[in-house]
Amino acid sequence: MSAEFFRSIKLALSVEQYRQLPRNAAFKYELIDGETWLTPRPRWYHAVIDLKTFDVPAGAGEDFLLRPLEPADWDELPRLFAAAFRTVQPFGSLDEDDRLGAARHCLERTRSGSDGPLIGQACFVAQARAEQHACGVVLLTLVRDVDLTDPDERCLWGEPPPADAVERRLGLPHLTWIFVGPWHAGSGIGSALLARAVGELLNLGFERLASTFLLGNESSTLWHWRNGFRLLAHPYSTRELRRRWRG
């Protein structure tokens, strides 16, 4: 989803420092001629949730307000995006200006429909009760309803979908972006935003919600697990390839 923003990283480290360097699963680590190279190798996983059995986590949504996404919010969201992902790869390796530019690019893709038609009814903004600015947002798009464990399938639309694709439920809702500012992280805002989006998806007649997260982003992995998402097999995992070969 954001592989274009990964950068190779070169570090001047001793052998001992190289051995002690914390590892992130999104990079390959090599010591070559006295130089440490971190080469991107992003690996994404898909997860799904059954909307009818979704259970709102306890304590979510007590100290803030949730409201529908408005057109004026798009101008504010890039700075919130950049702050929320400032320590998360691939954005964490960018300087401040490049990270803000990446945020604008990613959000413009979503707004313009490049990530699939925006499910506007299920997009929400969170605001702390004592503040006027957004502190969190959830953005859902409609992708192709394909087997997400099949390496030959692509969930993004190859050609523009019908204008009424959302109303006719011609695809699968996808949790394209959900993020909360660092000042409010860990307070249940993300789970509350998800719960509100799930309610709207049920009203629209959808039964499942898909999501995608990067291996190495532990906080995202734990958040998906805590909110009831079921991890799907990676398309290129040995077990999945063996299963398909036998089938």
Secondary structure, DSSP 8 states (H G I E B T S, - for coil): --GGG---EEE---HHHHHHS---TTEEEEEETTEEEEEE---EEEEEEEGGG----TT-SSSEEEEE--GGGGGTHHHHHHHHTTTSTTGGGS-HHHHHHHHHHHHHHHHHTTTS-B-GGG-EEEEETT-SSEEEEEEEEEE----TT-TT---S-SS---TTTTTTT-SEEEEEEEEE-TTTTTSSHHHHHHHHHHHHHHHHT--EEEEEEETT-HHHHHHHHHTT-EE---TT-HHHHHHHHH-
